[in-house]
């Protein structure tokens, strides 16, 4: 896996850059999708690529959760935010917990699956952790159908005495492959000092048709649910129901 500084040595910035409270509205859509498909009850959820646990933090009051992530630093953040959740350090493509869940959730961490083989492996992980009729929810940041090259996003956030201004420049140097590049600049003001850090994220970019085909190949009945994203970011939630093998 690529070395993303934000999830390693800069992980302490994550709750500032992307505060847990900002996920409340989106988590409501995930909660509704779970209820619509599984009904009432304290269902058991597995989140692959939980990151700092911000989306999951809005679901733990109603559901029993287990979480997996490949970054020790991000898992530590999630443990602090979600102390009732069982956390595992592992790769979403290969982790095997030898138990079944009612639903598997994959939020924007799916963006770091860069090839169709990566996605197939991740969908297989979801499949082996679900029983027939189990629910899979996946929300990629971007889809090829709606991608605009050269977008620049800027925002700022402040929390616990740290202020961060963020600039993200998204480009597709080679439209023939399945990845795009995001160049981040973080201007950080903390303790009376200012410094600038830079980070590069390589993300997978796939068409809606590819997502649908891979879900179906993995034995899921798939439906796409619209989400209230922002400027082409996070506007699709793929819902899969596992068919009988």
Buried (B, 14 or more C-beta within 10 A) or exposed (E): EEEBBBBEEBBBBBBBBBBBEEBEEBBEBBBEBBBEBBEEEEBBBBBBBBBBBBBBBBBBEBBBBBBBBBBEBBBBBBBEBBEEBEBBEBBBBEBEBEEEBBBBBBBBBBBBBBEBEBBBBBBBBBBEBBEEEBBBBBBBBBBBBBBEEEBEBEEEBEEEEBBBBBBBBBEBEEEEEBBBBBBBBBBBBBEEEEEEBEBEBEBBBBBBEBBBBBBEEBBBEBBBBEBEBEEBBBBBBBBBBBEEE
